[in-house]
């Protein structure tokens, strides 16, 4: 452990010290028991402490106080704060600076450097409290005594957290993560699941409060345990432990006409990992369409293919529609390019098509021919497949969206539950087009960041929606089909 003053770093000493702090309401702060439970585990010496709780439960206030307390009683303190963005970087140190300015005597213990987002201790000289961006490279030079990572779900990944975790042993330091739930499949949520799964001591201390402890790590989690109970305000209130939060306030939020249920309620209020209301397809909608019934071997099928060469994936999705209301997607072939600047080998696409064709003969291949003229010609000449050219214009893509979502909503569409297909479907957002039209689109993110690129891929869904439109139109020949190009 970092060198500390004797008599400090216990629950009651922190409570007494914290009572000197003045909030922006001009009241002295009295930390609540749930906050002291987290602080007690920090003082117990756990190397990693996670506090995952819905928004507005004063976790940032708690961490600002902890950072000041640590600097007040630690020799040469160095408390780096990991923030996800410039705006986020201002919040926690601003809370600390406010405590210093409002609280009697604190200006004799600390100096605030607003322009540098830094607070130093006048009793224990050292770097003090400093803010760093979420880029792991910027935090590489720290030798911390206590690290705090703020709103981990907002970070593009946990690279900074892992960089700092690797530096804890130098001074016997600790790292604290505070956050609200993130989006399913992100680095934060995967790590949160891993902590919970690997824990050797699970204590559900209340209906919506879990303390999960493992070697040198502890997770404090306040969360509505089941999405089906997310409208039960008794349970939701239990997941929001701060005393000033009331059932009436929660009801007002839930009944607001501007509420984004996935973002504002499930994720930020219930602490359930959820995707934004911009998501094109909900988890429940997709999972309800899963079936054990695949495409029988030997059946003739159509295929959708979305080709990408350098960053996005090439996806080949088999589709079988023996009846108007019986529509089945088989397991797709999804090919990921090297993403090192080189292109995907076209022979891998040909091999994938050939393997699928041998199991279930392909009648039609629906694709944007401009993306892969050579592949289209090969499929026609070598395999005798009819290639249907469907460019990805907004008009065609909006038709694909509407037909696909109608079939999914009506229960006509089924799929095998293939995990990569699911990920592509869950990544997609619904982009609004002129005329109240919509299309499947990629979420914003950098192609050059590996984890962000993984969240951008929707190619299997694009391929599936294209072939679904074309095949459905064969059952409705009187309807015009947008975007099909004859050759």
Buried (B, 14 or more C-beta within 10 A) or exposed (E): EBEBEEEBBEBEBBBEBBEBBBBEEEEBBEBBEBBBBBBBBBBEEBBBBBBBBBBBBBBBBBBBBBBBBBBBBBBBBBBBBBBBEEEBBBBBBBBBBBBBEBBEEBEEBBEBBEEEBBBBBEBBEBBBBBBBBBBBEBBEEBEBBBBBBBBBBBBBBBBBBEBBBEBBEEBEBBBBBBBBBBBBBBBBBEBBEEBBEEBEEEEEEEEBBBBBBBEEBBBBBBBBBEBEBBEEBEBBBBBBBBEEBEEEEBEEBBEEEEBBBBBBBBBBBBBBBBBBBBBBBBBEBBEEBEEEEBBEEEBEBBBBBBBBBEBBBBBBBBBBBEEEEEBBBBBBBBBBBEBEEEEBEBEEBBEBBBEBBEBBBBBBBBBBBEBBEEBBEBBBEEBEBEBBBBBBEBBBBBBBBBBBBEBBEEEBBBBBBBEBBBBBBBBBBBBEBEEEBBBBBBBEBEEEEEBBBBBBBBBBBBBBBBBBBBBBBEEEEEEEBBBBEEE
